[in-house]
Amino acid sequence: MHSFASPTSAPSGGSLLTEWRPDYVMIVVVAILAIAYLRTRRRAATQGIAWARHRDIVFWVGVAATVWTTNGFPQARGFQLMWVWMTQELLLLLIVPIVIMSAQPVSLVTTVHGPDNLLARALRTRTLRFLGSPLVSPVLVPVLCMLLIFGGLGSFAVSSVWAGGVVHLLLLAVGALIALPLVNTDDQRSSLAVGLSLAVGFVELILDAFPGIALRFQTHMTLVHFAVNRPAFSPVAIDDQHVAGGILWVVAEVLDLPFLILAATRWIKADARDAARVDAELDARQHWDAAGEAVADPPVDRPWWLDDPALQDRFGGHKGVAPVRPPSDQPAD
């Protein structure tokens, strides 16, 4: 295994597994997450709570991916080659969080510790609810990409191993916040909210291209770190930047597709859930009289959208609107 210093030879296929460089911040974070997950799983077993084994496997795959991304080849070469660094940032923002959150760790914590646990309370704070809203969370990806390249966040990230670890933690946390509503089985947002997030996702798919295009066609270096002290095997600095821009342009667009697919799937499920809820409410109203409830007017069928809370204000389905009645056999006066 190579030393923790930056390698001086050109990378090879074996470098993907043999080159390592520690990210001390992420080592601590991963250790805390792993210990917390093990303790929660042990408590779930003690309480007799059934939990799917495949979710454990997905979680540990996500942990392994986090360790490799922040301590393996991307970390060892990320301070030398801009295209490797860009790939590392995209993995932490768009791929690794999806894998970890697909294991449903939030649902596990809620099941074991109840709905008022510390994590649930944190997610209900005003700041996290705002950042996780369908209008904001998809736009965080292009915003962070712009900050990494042109806003000084990238320069800070490559200034030291510790600074890089802080940025890695930020990207992983934001990625988890974006991924949570897409893969969380306990998500109860209305179909309107999920559909809105899908629409914003399509807009974000277009916005993602601009940072990559700008980096791909820049004629000067945007991150000075990658312009000095380059190893002998590396390409010209501006060519390295152009490759990084191409990765951001193409790969970020491709990596957006799973988000759109997950959002579309979630929209279908939310719409089916809302339709089932409205049908149940209408069925209950139709059985009021049969159950012995005294009602002044017999309930009648109404369009479902008049009873949907998300659409009441728009279409007038509130207390001030007269109920829809079946047509009378008597001719109008």
N, C-alpha and C positions, 0 to 999 in steps of 0.2 A: 504494500500500500504506500502511496506517495505521502510525503510529509504534508503538514498543514500549510506550508508556504505555497504560493502560487506556482504551478508547474512551469518549467521552462521549455518543454518539448511540445510539439504539436499534438493535439488530442487524437486518440484513436478509438476504435470501437470498445476496447476494454476499459477505456477511461471512464465510461459511463458507470462502471461498478467499482473501480479501484481508486478514483480520485475523490478525496473528501477534504472539507474545510469547515470547522465548527462555526455554527451560528449560535452563540451562547444564549441570546434572548429566546430563540425558538426552541432550544433544547429544554430550557426551563418551562416554557409554555406547553410543549408537547408532554413533558413529564407530568405537569399538573393536570392536563386533560386526561391522560391515560390513567392516573391514579383516581381521579374523580369518577371516570367511567367504571373502573373496576369496583370501587366502593358502592356505586349506585347499583351495578349489576348484582353484587353480593347481597345488598339489602333487598333487591327485588326477589332474589331467590329465597331469602329468609321469609319474606311476606307471602310467598307462594304465587308471585306474579309471573305469568308466562310471558316469555319474550323470544321472538324468533331468532334462531341461531344465525340465519343468514345476515341479520342486521349487525350482529357482532363481527362477522367476517368483513362486511362492508366498512365498518368503523375502523378496524385495524388496518385494512387496506388504505384507508384515508390517512391514518396515522403514519404508515410506512411511506406513503407518497409525500407527506409533509416533511418527514425526516430527510428523505432523499433530495427533495427540491431545495431545502434550506441548508443542508449539510453535505450533500453529495456533489456530483459533477457540476450542476448549475451554480453552486456556491463556489466551487474551486475555480471555475473558469469565468464566473460572472464579473469578476473584477478586472479581467483581461480583455474580454471580447464583448462588445456591446450587444451583439445578436444573442449571445447566451444569456446575458443579463435581462434582456427584454423577454426572452422565452420564460425565464424564471419568474418574472413579475406577472406575466399572463397566466402561468400555471397557478400561482398563488391566488390570483383574483378570480379566475373563471373555472378552473378544473378541480383543484383540491377541495374547495369548500362544497361543491356539489356532491362529491364522494362522501365527505364526512357527514353532511346534513342528510344525505339519503339514508343513513343508518338510524335516523329519527332519535338523536340524543335528547332533543328537547322534549319529545313525547315520553321518553323513558324517565326523565327527571320529573315531569308532571305526574306520571303514573305512580312513581314511588313516593314523592314528597308532597303531592297535592298541587292544586292549581295556583296556590298562593306562595309558591316557592320563590327563592331569591332570583333565579334566572327569569322566571315568568314576570316578576315585578320589574326587573330591569328592561325586559322587552316591552313592557307597557308604559315606560316613561315617555314623555312627550318627544324627546329628541329621537329616540330609536323608532317610535311610531312614525315620526315624520320622515326619517331616512328610509324606513321600510315601506312607505306608502307607494302605491302603484305609479304615482306621478314622479316620484323622486328616485327610487332605487335603480331603475334601469339606466337613468342618466348618469349615475355615479361612475359607470365604467369609462365612458369617454372623458369625463371630468378628471378622473384619476390619471388616465393616460396622458392628458394634456399637462397635468401637474408634474408627472414624472419626467416628461420630456422638456417642457418649456417653463414650468412653474417653480423650479428649484428643488422639488421633492426628489428627483433623480440624483441631482448633485449631492444632496444630503445623504441619500442611500448609499452611494459609493464612496463616501468620505471616510468610512470606517466600518469594521465588522459590526460594532454595536449599533451604529446608525442604520446599517442595512437590516439588522434584526428588528429594529423598531418599525421600519417601513414594511418588512415582511409581515409582522404582526398586524399592522394596519390593513394591508391588502387582504390578508386571510379573514380578518373580522368583517370587513366590508363585503367580501365575497360571500361569507356565511349569511350576512344580513340580506343580501340579494337573493341567495338560494333558498333561504328558509321558507318563504311563502309558496315557493314553487314545488317543493318536495314534502312539506310538512303535512302529514295525514290528518292533523287536527285543525288545519286551517278552515275557518268557517266564513270567509269573506263571501259576499254576494257575487252572483255571476256578473253583475254590472261592474263591480270593482275589479274582478279578475279580467274581464274583457277590456277594461281600461288599461290595465297593466300590459296586456298583450299588444294593444294599439301603441302604447308608448314604447314597447319593446321593438316594434317595427321601425319607429322613428330613431331609436337608439342604434339600431343596426346600421342605419345610414350615417349617423353621427360618428360611429366608431371608425369609419374610414378616414376621416379628416386628419386625426393625429398621425396615422400611418402614412398617408399621402404627403403630409407636410414634412415628415422625417425622411421619407424616401427621396424627395426632390430637393432637400436642403443642400446648399453648396458650401456650407461651413459646419463645423462641429457644434452640436448643441450641448453636449456634455464634455467639458474639457478633460475630464478624467481619462476618457478613452482616447485622447489625442496625444498623450505623453506617456513615456516609459512603456511603450508597446514592446512585447516580445518579438524576437526575430522572425518567428514562424507566422506571425499574424499578418493579415492583409493590410492594405493602406487604410488609415483611420476612416476616411470618408466613405470608402467602400464598405467597411464594417458597419458604419451607420446606415448606409443605404440598405444593407441586408436586414438590419434590425427594423428599419422602416417597412420593408416588404413583409417581414414576419408580423409586425403589428397590423399592417393593412390587411393581409390575407388571412392569417391565422385568427385574428380577433373576430373577423367576420364569420369564419367557419365555427369558432367556438360559441358564437352567439346563437347558432341554430339550436343546440340543445335547450337553451333557455326559452326560445320561442316554442319549441315542441312541448316542453313542460308546461308553459303558460297556457297553450292551447288545450292540453289534456286537462289541466286544472279548471279551465273555463267550462269544458264539457261537463265535468263532474259537478261543478258549482251550479250550473244551470239545471242539471237533473235534480240536485238536492233542493234548489229553490222551487222547482216545479212540484216536487213531491210534497214539500211543506205547504204550498198553496193549495194543492189538491186535498190534503188532509184537513186544512182549515175549512174549505168549502164543504167537504163531506160532513164535518162536525156541525156546521151550521144547518145543513139539511136534516140532521137527525135531532136537532133541538126539540122540535115539537113532539117527535116520537118518544123522546126520553122524558116527557112530562114538563118541559120548561115552558113557562108562560111567555109568549112573545106577542107583541102587538101586531106585527106584520109577519107573515110567513116568509122565511128566507128564500131568496131566489138566486139563480146563477148570475154571477157578475164576471166580466172579463178579469182574468187573473192579475193583470197589471194594475187594476184599481186597488188591489190589496197588497201589492208589493211595496214595502217601505221605501225602497230605493227609487220608486217611480211615482209615488203618491203625489209629491209636490209638483211634478212635471205634468201629470195628466189629470190632476184634480181628484184623486181618489182619497179624499179625507172626509171628515165629518160633515162638512158643509155641502157635499154633493149628494143629491138625492139618489137613492138606490135605483138600479136599473130594473124595470118591471117588464114582464112579458106583455106583448101587444094584446089589447082588449078586442073582444069580438064585436063590441058596440062601435058603430061609426062615430067618428069625431064630430063634435058640434060645429 
